[in-house]
Amino acid sequence: MPARTTGRGGHDVFEILVREHADMLTAYLRSILWDTNAVDDVFQETMLVAWRRLDDYDRQRPFGPWLRGIAARLVLQHRRKAARGGLSCAPEVLAALDARFETMTQMPGDSFRNRVDRLLECLKKLPEKLRTVIELTYAREIMLRQVALAVGSSEEAVKKRVQRGRQLLADCLQSSESHV
């Protein structure tokens, strides 16, 4: 039976949990949806649904998976409503992403924000050519064709740089996790 969370105490708990999980939820949604407006809309709708269903939340269980479950259902609704606007996401893809995010939350003494900070540190260590294409592609969400034009290179070369940059980031993150 879920613990009761309504009233002022429920509001406080919800506020704390949202602050702790907002970055994770945004990253989860960005991994599914390309359109930043859709990410914002689904994020806000997820928060509204979570607030309305707060009494259904069992405090004995982790909040992140519950929140991602709400978001996943909303993403599927969003995809059904819009023929385009995000990546095609089968329920299996959403389940796999949720599982990956869950493994990230199980590391003791490590918050999502700490991992983001480590990612930013690893990003700083990349060679400039790789860092530039990674930042343009992911942070600024520029399509590869436009990135290629911006850096004066072919689209295929940019794809290879992005792939190499992602691998170096993964190696750096894995190395930094083993030292935590």
Backbone as a chain_set.jsonl record, in Angstrom:
{"seq": "MPARTTGRGGHDVFEILVREHADMLTAYLRSILWDTNAVDDVFQETMLVAWRRLDDYDRQRPFGPWLRGIAARLVLQHRRKAARGGLSCAPEVLAALDARFETMTQMPGDSFRNRVDRLLECLKKLPEKLRTVIELTYAREIMLRQVALAVGSSEEAVKKRVQRGRQLLADCLQSSESHV", "coords": {"N": [[0.841, -1.173, 0.0], [0.671, 2.193, -0.906], [2.426, 4.873, 0.695], [0.842, 7.602, 2.296], [0.879, 10.816, 0.896], [-0.208, 13.281, 0.688], [-1.178, 16.684, 1.509], [0.686, 19.269, 3.269], [3.167, 18.093, 3.913], [3.387, 16.202, 1.876], [3.603, 17.883, -0.318], [6.068, 19.078, 0.213], [7.753, 16.814, 0.12], [7.384, 16.07, -2.547], [8.436, 18.315, -3.873], [11.152, 18.181, -3.137], [11.885, 15.676, -4.21], [11.417, 16.142, -6.929], [13.316, 18.15, -7.473], [15.65, 16.646, -7.082], [15.483, 14.817, -9.172], [15.028, 16.112, -11.59], [17.042, 16.78, -13.527], [17.816, 14.214, -14.366], [15.388, 13.3, -15.456], [15.032, 15.118, -17.551], [17.283, 14.497, -19.14], [16.63, 11.861, -19.78], [14.274, 12.251, -21.298], [15.327, 13.795, -23.389], [16.884, 11.9, -24.598], [15.063, 10.48, -25.95], [13.314, 12.151, -27.369], [13.717, 14.485, -29.994], [12.921, 17.089, -30.375], [13.094, 20.036, -28.647], [10.985, 21.518, -27.638], [9.014, 19.578, -27.373], [10.247, 17.995, -25.452], [10.221, 19.775, -23.262], [7.427, 20.09, -22.995], [6.541, 17.443, -22.442], [7.989, 16.978, -20.129], [6.843, 18.887, -18.35], [4.191, 17.969, -18.351], [4.592, 15.445, -17.274], [5.35, 16.137, -14.675], [2.968, 17.298, -13.787], [1.179, 15.104, -13.897], [2.49, 13.399, -12.107], [2.277, 14.908, -9.756], [-0.526, 14.952, -9.435], [-0.934, 12.254, -9.068], [0.385, 11.648, -6.774], [-0.39, 10.397, -4.401], [-0.398, 7.765, -5.198], [2.196, 7.056, -5.29], [4.612, 5.0, -3.866], [6.443, 5.393, -1.118], [8.387, 3.665, -0.291], [9.682, 2.783, -2.454], [11.962, 3.551, -5.195], [11.939, 6.881, -6.511], [12.71, 7.81, -9.053], [12.393, 5.694, -11.133], [9.578, 5.51, -11.051], [8.8, 8.069, -11.85], [9.991, 8.143, -14.418], [8.482, 6.136, -15.589], [5.951, 7.307, -15.78], [6.64, 9.387, -17.529], [7.425, 7.877, -19.779], [5.008, 6.718, -20.628], [3.683, 9.055, -21.351], [5.321, 9.949, -23.418], [4.854, 7.966, -25.329], [2.132, 8.522, -25.815], [2.443, 11.088, -26.863], [3.883, 10.487, -29.194], [1.97, 9.047, -30.586], [0.125, 11.039, -31.098], [1.517, 12.892, -32.646], [2.737, 12.607, -35.828], [5.314, 13.064, -36.504], [8.278, 14.462, -34.937], [9.764, 13.42, -32.919], [12.023, 10.793, -32.0], [11.364, 7.542, -33.26], [9.944, 5.473, -30.957], [9.692, 2.484, -29.616], [7.923, 0.634, -27.112], [9.766, -1.16, -26.015], [12.224, 0.071, -26.4], [11.969, 2.273, -24.724], [11.825, 0.9, -22.295], [14.401, -0.222, -22.222], [15.971, 2.106, -22.104], [15.062, 3.109, -19.645], [16.019, 1.103, -17.963], [18.76, 1.51, -18.262], [19.059, 4.095, -17.184], [18.291, 3.469, -14.605], [20.404, 1.806, -13.717], [22.331, 3.731, -13.509], [21.472, 5.163, -11.307], [21.931, 3.509, -9.222], [24.466, 3.549, -8.26], [26.414, 3.881, -5.433], [26.465, 6.811, -3.386], [26.561, 8.644, -5.444], [25.291, 11.108, -7.385], [22.966, 12.039, -9.986], [23.636, 14.564, -10.894], [26.355, 14.647, -10.169], [27.401, 12.823, -12.007], [26.842, 14.157, -14.384], [28.51, 16.35, -14.046], [30.995, 15.01, -14.117], [30.895, 14.148, -16.753], [31.031, 16.618, -18.085], [33.6, 17.385, -17.336], [35.072, 15.382, -18.605], [34.431, 16.027, -21.22], [35.808, 18.422, -21.524], [38.362, 17.435, -21.754], [38.559, 16.345, -24.255], [40.023, 16.366, -27.56], [40.07, 19.434, -29.401], [38.767, 19.418, -31.991], [37.083, 17.184, -31.808], [35.579, 17.782, -29.519], [34.229, 20.088, -30.361], [32.472, 19.147, -32.432], [30.918, 17.37, -30.953], [29.73, 19.083, -29.054], [28.283, 20.813, -30.774], [26.568, 18.993, -32.018], [25.173, 17.675, -29.894], [24.759, 19.423, -27.608], [23.87, 21.785, -28.79], [22.137, 20.768, -30.564], [22.354, 20.568, -33.385], [21.977, 19.528, -36.708], [23.869, 16.94, -38.375], [24.664, 17.558, -41.01], [24.62, 20.377, -41.033], [26.509, 20.816, -39.047], [28.77, 19.841, -40.306], [29.053, 21.74, -42.359], [29.542, 23.985, -40.763], [32.003, 23.405, -39.553], [33.592, 23.073, -41.695], [33.956, 20.594, -43.031], [33.426, 17.227, -44.302], [30.238, 15.54, -44.15], [30.467, 12.847, -43.517], [33.014, 12.754, -42.311], [32.45, 14.266, -40.037], [30.569, 12.592, -38.783], [32.278, 10.481, -38.101], [33.997, 11.796, -36.338], [32.201, 12.461, -34.291], [31.482, 9.889, -33.466], [33.985, 8.941, -32.594], [34.516, 10.827, -30.575], [32.39, 10.291, -28.796], [33.127, 7.707, -28.001], [35.556, 8.222, -26.685], [34.579, 9.825, -24.615], [32.956, 7.95, -23.277], [34.953, 6.145, -22.446], [36.451, 7.813, -20.76], [34.518, 8.449, -18.796], [34.016, 5.908, -17.756], [36.515, 5.357, -16.691], [36.681, 7.412, -14.777], [34.59, 6.677, -13.091], [35.559, 4.356, -11.945], [37.386, 5.383, -10.248], [36.001, 6.644, -8.3]], "CA": [[0.0, 0.0, 0.0], [1.509, 3.385, -0.948], [2.371, 5.791, 1.833], [0.083, 8.82, 1.999], [1.814, 11.921, 0.711], [-0.915, 14.541, 0.485], [-0.983, 17.691, 2.541], [1.917, 20.052, 3.172], [4.307, 17.179, 3.894], [3.451, 15.63, 0.531], [4.1, 18.935, -1.199], [7.503, 19.205, 0.487], [8.413, 15.615, -0.408], [7.343, 16.155, -4.007], [9.379, 19.365, -4.274], [12.508, 17.65, -2.959], [12.091, 14.602, -5.186], [11.488, 16.736, -8.269], [14.626, 18.788, -7.596], [16.672, 15.604, -7.181], [15.326, 14.006, -10.373], [14.722, 16.923, -12.775], [18.099, 16.623, -14.533], [17.712, 12.855, -14.881], [14.202, 13.205, -16.302], [15.313, 15.879, -18.775], [18.209, 13.689, -19.951], [15.849, 10.722, -20.271], [13.388, 12.729, -22.362], [16.151, 14.211, -24.534], [17.384, 10.708, -25.28], [13.93, 9.91, -26.686], [12.696, 13.169, -28.222], [14.671, 15.464, -30.533], [12.341, 18.425, -30.315], [13.209, 20.572, -27.29], [9.644, 21.909, -27.179], [8.355, 18.342, -26.944], [10.881, 17.624, -24.18], [9.662, 20.665, -22.239], [6.001, 19.78, -22.808], [6.388, 16.148, -21.773], [8.511, 17.164, -18.769], [5.814, 19.574, -17.555], [3.039, 17.075, -18.206], [5.008, 14.398, -16.331], [5.277, 16.705, -13.329], [1.551, 17.45, -13.434], [0.624, 13.775, -13.63], [3.116, 12.919, -10.869], [1.674, 15.642, -8.639], [-1.906, 14.472, -9.269], [-0.919, 10.848, -8.653], [1.348, 11.528, -5.681], [-0.861, 9.405, -3.429], [-0.104, 6.432, -5.725], [3.63, 6.797, -5.152], [5.006, 4.243, -2.684], [7.709, 5.958, -0.634], [9.361, 2.598, -0.056], [10.302, 2.482, -3.747], [12.661, 4.714, -5.767], [11.103, 7.857, -7.217], [13.149, 7.936, -10.451], [11.687, 4.788, -12.05], [8.156, 5.868, -11.069], [8.7, 9.273, -12.669], [10.276, 7.766, -15.806], [7.348, 5.36, -16.07], [4.942, 8.293, -16.182], [7.16, 10.063, -18.725], [7.413, 6.933, -20.904], [3.629, 6.643, -21.125], [3.366, 10.327, -22.003], [6.057, 9.973, -24.686], [4.098, 7.123, -26.265], [0.951, 9.31, -26.203], [2.937, 12.168, -27.721], [4.236, 9.89, -30.491], [0.739, 8.693, -31.285], [-0.538, 12.282, -31.529], [2.323, 13.571, -33.661], [3.35, 11.656, -36.758], [6.743, 13.34, -36.443], [8.595, 15.318, -33.806], [10.702, 12.767, -32.028], [12.502, 9.524, -32.517], [10.426, 6.442, -33.089], [10.284, 4.773, -29.728], [8.86, 1.36, -29.23], [7.958, 0.443, -25.652], [10.994, -1.886, -25.642], [13.303, 1.062, -26.352], [11.759, 3.023, -23.485], [12.201, 0.015, -21.187], [15.863, -0.322, -22.204], [16.487, 3.385, -21.59], [14.762, 3.167, -18.225], [16.951, 0.197, -17.285], [20.077, 2.16, -18.253], [19.001, 5.175, -16.202], [18.217, 2.845, -13.289], [21.74, 1.375, -13.308], [23.082, 4.931, -13.127], [21.04, 5.63, -9.986], [22.274, 2.521, -8.204], [25.845, 3.717, -7.817], [26.358, 4.504, -4.117], [27.093, 8.11, -3.155], [26.768, 9.326, -6.701], [24.038, 11.664, -7.879], [22.922, 12.296, -11.421], [24.387, 15.807, -11.1], [27.782, 14.304, -10.124], [27.743, 12.188, -13.279], [26.845, 15.214, -15.399], [29.747, 17.108, -13.821], [32.106, 14.199, -14.644], [30.791, 14.193, -18.212], [31.543, 17.919, -18.52], [35.054, 17.333, -17.171], [35.586, 14.541, -19.69], [34.247, 16.796, -22.45], [36.913, 19.385, -21.585], [39.598, 16.72, -22.082], [38.567, 15.924, -25.664], [40.677, 17.262, -28.524], [39.144, 20.489, -29.812], [37.95, 19.017, -33.141], [36.05, 16.261, -31.348], [34.723, 18.508, -28.581], [33.388, 21.005, -31.132], [31.364, 18.449, -33.093], [30.051, 16.822, -29.903], [28.932, 20.19, -28.511], [27.331, 21.275, -31.785], [25.582, 17.947, -32.28], [24.349, 17.315, -28.743], [24.358, 20.552, -26.768], [23.109, 22.758, -29.589], [21.191, 19.977, -31.357], [22.486, 20.918, -34.795], [22.047, 18.339, -37.551], [25.232, 16.659, -38.837], [24.932, 18.279, -42.263], [24.951, 21.756, -40.678], [27.775, 20.781, -38.306], [29.82, 19.687, -41.324], [29.241, 23.058, -42.98], [30.099, 24.908, -39.771], [33.407, 23.106, -39.269], [34.308, 22.963, -42.965], [34.343, 19.205, -43.24], [32.352, 16.428, -44.891], [29.312, 14.964, -43.176], [31.029, 11.557, -43.103], [34.098, 13.039, -41.359], [31.811, 14.701, -38.79], [30.02, 11.379, -38.16], [33.398, 9.748, -37.506], [34.452, 12.564, -35.172], [31.196, 12.286, -33.227], [31.628, 8.519, -32.984], [35.245, 8.876, -31.833], [34.32, 11.629, -29.371], [31.518, 9.541, -27.883], [33.897, 6.609, -27.436], [36.495, 8.797, -25.711], [33.782, 10.229, -23.449], [32.584, 6.729, -22.556], [36.172, 5.646, -21.794], [36.771, 8.733, -19.672], [33.526, 8.276, -17.744], [34.249, 4.609, -17.13], [37.725, 5.516, -15.9], [36.41, 8.256, -13.598], [33.711, 5.934, -12.185], [36.342, 3.382, -11.207], [38.184, 6.117, -9.252], [35.103, 7.305, -7.344]], "C": [[0.893, 1.245, 0.0], [1.351, 4.23, 0.316], [1.61, 7.042, 1.406], [1.056, 9.993, 1.928], [1.11, 13.258, 0.533], [-0.689, 15.483, 1.654], [0.338, 18.399, 2.345], [3.154, 19.169, 3.109], [4.499, 16.549, 2.531], [4.002, 16.628, -0.459], [5.606, 19.087, -1.024], [8.287, 18.026, -0.09], [8.49, 15.693, -1.928], [8.368, 17.168, -4.512], [10.82, 18.867, -4.2], [12.809, 16.599, -4.016], [12.218, 15.147, -6.598], [12.846, 17.394, -8.471], [15.732, 17.758, -7.787], [16.643, 14.876, -8.522], [15.087, 14.804, -11.658], [15.774, 16.754, -13.872], [18.031, 15.243, -15.181], [16.533, 12.745, -15.835], [14.406, 13.961, -17.612], [16.239, 15.089, -19.693], [17.476, 12.496, -20.554], [14.974, 11.153, -21.444], [14.18, 13.161, -23.595], [16.724, 13.019, -25.278], [16.299, 10.065, -26.138], [13.379, 10.885, -27.721], [13.751, 14.155, -28.708], [14.193, 16.882, -30.314], [12.365, 18.945, -28.876], [11.862, 21.037, -26.753], [8.873, 20.696, -26.685], [8.933, 17.876, -25.608], [10.293, 18.466, -23.055], [8.211, 20.324, -21.936], [5.812, 18.48, -22.039], [6.922, 16.225, -20.34], [7.437, 17.786, -17.876], [4.606, 18.673, -17.317], [3.359, 15.945, -17.227], [4.899, 14.906, -14.9], [3.821, 16.871, -12.874], [0.912, 16.108, -13.08], [1.193, 13.238, -12.31], [2.504, 13.604, -9.656], [0.26, 15.131, -8.361], [-1.946, 13.052, -8.714], [0.031, 10.615, -7.477], [0.911, 10.511, -4.632], [-0.598, 7.972, -3.891], [1.366, 6.06, -5.558], [3.907, 6.117, -3.818], [6.381, 4.735, -2.244], [8.773, 4.911, -0.343], [10.126, 2.249, -1.33], [11.003, 3.729, -4.285], [11.727, 5.59, -6.599], [11.436, 7.927, -8.703], [12.424, 7.005, -11.413], [10.189, 5.103, -12.151], [7.947, 7.075, -11.99], [8.962, 8.953, -14.143], [9.149, 6.94, -16.406], [6.219, 6.266, -16.545], [5.374, 8.959, -17.482], [7.095, 9.143, -19.946], [6.009, 6.812, -21.492], [3.244, 7.924, -21.857], [4.092, 10.461, -23.344], [5.312, 9.137, -25.723], [2.831, 7.837, -26.73], [1.347, 10.416, -27.173], [3.24, 11.636, -29.117], [2.995, 9.502, -31.289], [0.051, 9.938, -31.84], [0.2, 12.954, -32.676], [2.995, 12.539, -34.553], [4.86, 11.851, -36.8], [7.001, 14.178, -35.2], [9.556, 14.68, -32.83], [11.205, 11.507, -32.696], [11.403, 8.492, -32.352], [10.858, 5.663, -31.866], [9.266, 3.69, -29.446], [8.923, 1.239, -27.709], [9.223, -0.273, -25.185], [12.181, -0.93, -25.517], [13.187, 1.869, -25.065], [12.156, 2.18, -22.275], [13.716, -0.113, -21.076], [16.5, 0.964, -21.674], [16.253, 3.506, -20.094], [15.729, 2.282, -17.439], [18.339, 0.83, -17.195], [20.118, 3.293, -17.227], [18.963, 4.598, -14.781], [19.591, 2.377, -12.824], [22.581, 2.571, -12.879], [22.698, 5.391, -11.728], [21.451, 4.689, -8.874], [23.708, 2.635, -7.709], [25.833, 4.467, -6.486], [27.087, 5.846, -4.068], [27.296, 8.929, -4.401], [25.429, 9.822, -7.226], [24.116, 11.857, -9.39], [23.737, 13.543, -11.74], [25.893, 15.544, -11.079], [28.233, 13.684, -11.445], [27.769, 13.217, -14.406], [28.128, 16.04, -15.268], [30.959, 16.338, -14.346], [32.095, 14.205, -16.163], [31.36, 15.509, -18.738], [33.065, 17.984, -18.388], [35.692, 16.507, -18.28], [35.49, 15.277, -21.03], [35.385, 17.798, -22.629], [38.222, 18.734, -22.018], [39.675, 16.285, -23.542], [39.395, 16.881, -26.506], [39.636, 18.234, -29.087], [38.23, 20.085, -30.97], [36.796, 18.106, -32.724], [35.056, 16.966, -30.425], [33.749, 19.423, -29.334], [32.21, 20.278, -31.766], [30.407, 17.822, -32.082], [29.145, 17.929, -29.359], [27.888, 20.675, -29.515], [26.207, 20.257, -31.991], [24.639, 17.731, -31.108], [23.882, 18.514, -27.923], [23.501, 21.549, -27.535], [22.119, 22.102, -30.528], [21.167, 20.369, -32.832], [22.66, 19.622, -35.59], [23.464, 18.191, -38.12], [25.59, 17.422, -40.106], [25.338, 19.729, -41.96], [26.259, 21.835, -39.887], [28.929, 20.693, -39.296], [30.106, 21.016, -42.009], [29.936, 24.02, -42.023], [31.589, 24.675, -39.521], [34.232, 22.912, -40.534], [34.807, 21.563, -43.248], [33.185, 18.459, -43.887], [31.466, 15.868, -43.777], [29.853, 13.63, -42.648], [32.162, 11.755, -42.085], [33.527, 13.465, -40.007], [31.219, 13.504, -38.054], [31.125, 10.603, -37.447], [33.934, 10.472, -36.271], [33.485, 12.404, -33.999], [31.334, 10.898, -32.612], [32.886, 8.38, -32.121], [35.134, 9.66, -30.519], [33.46, 10.916, -28.339], [32.278, 8.397, -27.224], [34.89, 7.112, -26.391], [35.773, 9.258, -24.45], [33.395, 9.008, -22.612], [33.79, 6.162, -21.799], [36.53, 6.509, -20.588], [35.809, 8.558, -18.504], [33.731, 6.961, -17.01], [35.48, 4.681, -16.222], [37.461, 6.329, -14.634], [35.495, 7.558, -12.619], [34.517, 4.923, -11.361], [37.21, 4.057, -10.133], [37.318, 6.802, -8.2], [34.979, 6.474, -6.112]], "O": [[1.793, 1.342, 0.834], [0.278, 4.286, 0.916], [1.733, 7.484, 0.263], [1.934, 10.146, 2.777], [1.76, 14.265, 0.256], [-0.082, 15.115, 2.66], [1.037, 18.156, 1.361], [4.083, 19.448, 2.351], [5.628, 16.376, 2.073], [4.78, 16.268, -1.343], [6.336, 19.212, -2.007], [9.339, 18.204, -0.704], [9.533, 15.417, -2.522], [9.086, 16.9, -5.475], [11.612, 19.112, -5.11], [13.867, 16.629, -4.645], [13.039, 14.666, -7.379], [13.466, 17.222, -9.52], [16.654, 17.978, -8.572], [17.672, 14.369, -8.967], [14.954, 14.204, -12.724], [15.417, 16.6, -15.04], [18.172, 15.115, -16.397], [16.661, 12.159, -16.91], [13.994, 13.487, -18.67], [16.002, 15.02, -20.899], [17.687, 12.164, -21.72], [14.945, 10.479, -22.474], [13.751, 12.918, -24.723], [17.019, 13.118, -26.469], [16.592, 9.199, -26.963], [13.018, 10.482, -28.827], [14.586, 14.611, -27.926], [15.002, 17.782, -30.09], [11.734, 18.365, -27.992], [11.616, 20.963, -25.55], [8.158, 20.777, -25.687], [8.197, 17.416, -24.736], [9.909, 17.933, -22.014], [7.805, 20.271, -20.775], [5.021, 18.417, -21.098], [6.362, 15.602, -19.438], [7.154, 17.284, -16.789], [4.065, 18.625, -16.211], [2.502, 15.535, -16.444], [4.415, 14.197, -14.017], [3.491, 16.613, -11.716], [0.195, 15.994, -12.086], [0.455, 12.686, -11.493], [2.24, 12.958, -8.642], [-0.113, 14.904, -7.21], [-2.868, 12.686, -7.985], [0.431, 9.479, -7.225], [1.751, 9.836, -4.037], [-0.577, 7.056, -3.069], [1.734, 4.891, -5.671], [3.487, 6.601, -2.767], [7.372, 4.509, -2.938], [9.943, 5.25, -0.167], [11.105, 1.504, -1.286], [10.677, 4.844, -3.878], [10.843, 5.094, -7.297], [10.537, 8.087, -9.529], [11.887, 7.469, -12.419], [9.602, 4.975, -13.226], [7.026, 7.09, -12.807], [8.243, 9.433, -15.019], [8.887, 7.031, -17.606], [5.608, 6.02, -17.585], [4.586, 9.085, -18.42], [6.744, 9.594, -21.036], [5.842, 6.806, -22.712], [2.553, 7.874, -22.875], [3.545, 11.02, -24.295], [5.159, 9.559, -26.869], [2.486, 7.772, -27.909], [0.673, 10.65, -28.176], [2.889, 12.27, -30.112], [2.972, 9.615, -32.515], [-0.535, 9.899, -32.922], [-0.423, 13.52, -33.574], [3.743, 11.689, -34.07], [5.602, 10.915, -37.096], [6.068, 14.559, -34.493], [10.114, 15.375, -31.981], [10.841, 11.204, -33.832], [10.607, 8.562, -31.415], [12.01, 5.244, -31.759], [8.123, 3.965, -29.083], [9.884, 1.698, -27.091], [9.702, -0.022, -24.079], [13.034, -1.094, -24.644], [14.187, 2.12, -24.392], [12.758, 2.694, -21.332], [14.262, -0.113, -19.972], [17.45, 0.917, -20.893], [17.133, 3.949, -19.356], [16.203, 2.672, -16.372], [19.016, 0.703, -16.175], [21.093, 3.435, -16.49], [19.54, 5.177, -13.861], [19.92, 2.532, -11.648], [23.437, 2.455, -12.002], [23.533, 5.961, -11.026], [21.332, 5.034, -7.699], [24.116, 1.885, -6.822], [25.301, 5.575, -6.411], [28.172, 6.001, -4.628], [28.133, 9.832, -4.413], [24.529, 9.022, -7.482], [25.195, 11.838, -9.983], [24.45, 13.58, -12.743], [26.636, 16.134, -11.864], [29.319, 13.986, -11.941], [28.627, 13.151, -15.286], [28.754, 16.385, -16.271], [31.854, 16.93, -14.95], [33.149, 14.261, -16.796], [32.091, 15.515, -19.728], [33.739, 18.571, -19.234], [36.726, 16.885, -18.83], [36.378, 15.153, -21.873], [35.871, 18.004, -23.741], [39.091, 19.397, -22.583], [40.743, 15.898, -24.015], [39.465, 18.073, -26.206], [38.463, 17.887, -29.227], [37.035, 20.379, -30.936], [35.676, 18.238, -33.219], [33.846, 16.772, -30.536], [32.576, 19.513, -28.974], [31.072, 20.733, -31.656], [29.204, 17.753, -32.335], [27.937, 17.735, -29.22], [26.739, 20.92, -29.147], [25.039, 20.626, -32.12], [23.429, 17.615, -31.303], [22.703, 18.596, -27.58], [22.531, 22.089, -27.003], [21.35, 22.782, -31.208], [20.105, 20.485, -33.444], [23.406, 18.731, -35.182], [24.169, 19.18, -38.322], [26.723, 17.883, -40.248], [26.282, 20.249, -42.554], [27.023, 22.79, -40.03], [29.94, 21.38, -39.148], [31.265, 21.376, -42.215], [30.816, 24.781, -42.428], [32.346, 25.621, -39.304], [35.426, 22.622, -40.464], [35.952, 21.374, -43.658], [32.085, 18.999, -44.008], [31.886, 15.742, -42.627], [29.708, 13.326, -41.464], [32.258, 11.009, -41.111], [34.046, 13.079, -38.96], [31.349, 13.404, -36.834], [30.935, 10.126, -36.328], [34.283, 9.836, -35.276], [33.907, 12.232, -32.856], [31.307, 10.746, -31.391], [32.849, 7.775, -31.049], [35.605, 9.203, -29.477], [33.767, 10.936, -27.147], [32.104, 8.138, -26.033], [35.047, 6.5, -25.335], [36.29, 9.104, -23.343], [33.495, 9.033, -21.385], [33.663, 5.749, -20.647], [36.87, 5.992, -19.524], [36.234, 8.523, -17.349], [33.632, 6.905, -15.784], [35.481, 4.131, -15.12], [37.948, 5.99, -13.555], [35.593, 7.806, -11.418], [34.186, 4.666, -10.204], [37.707, 3.394, -9.223], [37.839, 7.469, -7.305], [34.268, 6.852, -5.181]]}, "num_chains": 1, "name": "protein.A"}
